Amino acid sequence: ITERAEACKVLLMLSESVGKRLRAAGSMGACVCTEIKYADFISVSHQAHLDTPTASDSMIYHSACALFDELWNGSPIRLLGVRVTDLAEEGAPVQLSIFDYEAPKSEKQQKLDAALDSIRTKYGKDAIKRGSLLDSP
């Protein structure tokens, strides 16, 4: 990979995979880590703690992209990785901030992620895709 847009597509696919596995296990993660291995086999990684634990594909993706932007030096990439740590059970209590306005959005996002997971489970992983992952003609 030599382009940022191409790397972001890979990060999106990886984030969806991580999110799906988290939801299937009934877990949430509070720390996102992005790893890059360059063409010369030098590896770098960076991690960031989230305000609240999540299993949301989009939250994992946005954190992974921000970490990627901090890490990438423009060299060709051989490997990209995304992982989530500091796992907690899905129903575990979470300390919310009084400034947290994202609660209604996160409920909608959870329902959307669950619907996408059920469609992909029933009809296959390629049954529904994000438009950004489609190849242009």
N, C-alpha and C positions, 0 to 999 in steps of 0.2 A: 504494500500500500504506500502510495506516495502523495495522495491528496487528502486533505482534511475531510471533505465531504464523503469520500469513500470510507475513511476510518469511522466517521460518525454512523454510517449505515451498519458497519460491523458492530459498533458499540450498542446500537439499538437492538440488533438481533441478540447479542449477548445479554443485554439487560432484560429483554423479554424472557429469555431462557432462565435466567437467575430468578426473576420475579415469579415465573410459573412454578419453579421448584420450591421456592419459599412458600407460596400459597398452598401447594400440594402437601407440604410438610406441616402446615399450620403454624408457620414461623414468620417473624419479621426481623429485619436487620437494622442496626443503628450506625453502621460504618460501611462505607463503600470504598473499594480499592480498585484502582485501574493499573494494569501492568502493560508495559511496552517492551518487546524484544526487537531490537534493530537488526538490520541485515547482517551486521558484523557480530551478532550474538550477544551484544551487551544488553542487559536487562535493567530497566528502571521501573519503579512503582511508587505510587503515592496513594494516600488514603485520607478520607475526610469523614468526620462524624456528622450525622444528621441531627436535626433538632428533635425529631421523633422517629422511633423505629417504623419501618415501612416494608411492604412487599410490593409496592407499586412500581410497575415497569417504568413509568415516566419519571418518577423521582430518582430511581436508580440511574436511568439514562442521563438525566440532566447533571447529576453529580459526577457520573463517569466522564461525560464530555468536558466538564469544567476541569477535572483532574487531568484529562488528556491534554487540554490546552496548556496546562502548567508544565507538563512533562515533555511534550513532543518538541524535538529540536529541528524538525524538517527532514531528517534522514529517512530513507526507506524503512518500512516496518515489516518485520517477518511474522510477529505474533502480537495479538491484542488480547487482553484478559480483563474480565470484570468479576469481582467477587464481593460478597457481603459478609461482614462479621458482626460480632456482638449480637448474637441471635437471642430472641425472646419469643415466648409463645404468643400466638395471635391475640388471645384474650387478656394478656398481661396488662395491668394498669400502666398508663402513660401520663407523665406530668405534662400538662399543657401550659402554654404561655398565655397570659391575658391578651397578648397581641396576636395570637394565632387566629387568623381569619380563614384558614384553609379547611376547617372542619367539614363544612358541607361539600366542598369540592372533593375532599378525600373519600367521603362516603360514595359519591357518584363514581369516582375513579375505581374504588374497590368493586362496585357493581359491574362496571365496564370490564375490568380485568377478569372477573369471575365469568362473565358472559363470553369473553374471548377464549378463555381457557376451556369452557364447556364446548364451544363450537369446534375448537381445534382438537379436542379429545374425541368428539363424535365423528367429525368428517376429515380429520387429518390436519397436520400442522400447516399445510399450504392452502387450507380452505378459506382462510381470511388473512389478509396481509395489510400492512400499512402502506399507504400510497407512496411514501418516501422510499420504500424498499423495492418498488417495482422498477424494472429496467426500462429505460426510455427506448423507443423504437429507433 
